Amino acid sequence: FASFWKAWPSTDRKQAKGKCLDAWKKANAERDAAVVLAHVESLKESASWRKNDGEFIPAPLVYLNNRRWEGAENSGTDSQATLGAFV
């Protein structure tokens, strides 16, 4: 969890560290830590996270609660790109 917290960009939404730790444990994210960290690093380079100085970076608690890393190894770094194929 410490590596995840350190990797998450510093924004005004980076808060509730204790709740994030609880969500990390609940999601059993430790077993997927490498995937989670790789996904966060790829998101940091995505257009949506870089837009307007990180205006659209979600809170880490939202990321963890929604388990957004799941399926990330099968998709591109920008989910909008893959969404377009289905719309």
BELJOCOR-V186077 format. One record per run of one state. SS is the DSSP state (h for helix, s for strand, l for the rest). FROM is the first residue (numbers start at 1). TO is the last residue. If there is no record, write none. Layout:
ss:SS from:FROM to:TO
ss:SS from:FROM to:TO
This chain:
ss:l from:1 to:1
ss:h from:2 to:7
ss:l from:8 to:16
ss:h from:17 to:26
ss:l from:27 to:28
ss:h from:29 to:44
ss:l from:45 to:46
ss:h from:47 to:53
ss:l from:54 to:59
ss:h from:60 to:65
ss:l from:66 to:71
ss:h from:72 to:74
ss:l from:75 to:78
ss:h from:79 to:83
ss:l from:84 to:87
